[in-house]
Amino acid sequence: MKKLQKIGLMVAMAGCLFMASCAGSYYVTERPAEPVYVRPAAPYVGAVWIDGEWVWNGGRYVYSGGHWAAIRPGHVWVRGAWYQTPHGYAWHRGYWRHV
């Protein structure tokens, strides 16, 4: 019975990851200007700053401020960036990259 529960949980998690990766791209004709803000002091030694992200909300991109996070051993944070397509500009979210 426990094995079935583990399998069910793994299938549910895989489904969630798949659905998250299927998020649509939203395009704008002009890249929004990044707001100016003061980065707060690191809350602990070894914290890494995660730059703010642009998220699609209410039919437009809205800036979500940055935050401090714990380092992931063997990974580096790759900052999100705008990229241009034939449809306009779209935001590519930041991510942890294995090194």
N, C-alpha and C positions, 0 to 999 in steps of 0.2 A: 504494500500500500504506500509506504514512504517513497519507494522508487517511482511510482506513478505520480505522486505529488511533486517530486523533483523534476520529472519530465514535463509535467504540466506547467510548472513555474518557468522552466527553461524556454518552453514554447511561447509562453506569454511574454517573457522578456525579449525574445527574438522578434516577436511581432511588434512590440513597442519600438524597438530599435529600427525596424524596417519602416514603420510609419513615420518615425522622426526623420529618417533620411529622405522621405518622399515629400518633405515640405516644399511648397512651391516657391518659385522665385518671383519677386515683385520688382518692377522696373519704374524708375523715375527719369525724367528728362535731364534734371540737374542734380548733382550730388549735394546733399545738404551740408552746410558748414558745421564742422565739429565745434561744439561749445567749449569755451575756455573754463577750466575749473582747476582748483588747487588739489593736488594729490595729497591725501592725508599721510601722516607718518606711519611707517610699517608697524603693525601691532605686535610683531615678534620677529626675532632674528631668523633670517632665511625665508621670509615671506616674499612672494613674487607678485608684482603688480599685473593685474589683468586689465588691459585697456577697455574702455567702454565699447559697447556694441550698438549698432542700429537694428532695431526690431520693427517689423511691420505691424502697425496697430491703427485701427480706425481709418484705413485707406491711405496711410502715409507712413514713412519711416520716422520713428521716434528714438531719440538717443537714450540709452540706458547706461548710467554711469559706471565707471570702473570699480574694481574692488581688489583687495588683497587676498591671496590664496596660498595654500601650502604647496611647496614644491612637490612635483611628482618625480620620483627618482627615475632617471633614464629618459626624461621627456623635457622638451622646451615648449614654451607657449609661443604660438605663431599668431600674431595680431591679425584681426579681421581687416578686410580691405574692400574698397569699391572696385568693381570691374565693369568695363564697358562692353555692351553687346549691341547687336543691331536694333534691339528693342529699347535701349537706354541703359542707365546704370542700375546695377543690383549690388547688394551687400553680400559678401562672402564672410560668414562668421569665423571668429578666431577658434583655434583648436590646439590641443596638446599633441605634439608630434614626437614620436619615439626617435631617439638618437642612437 
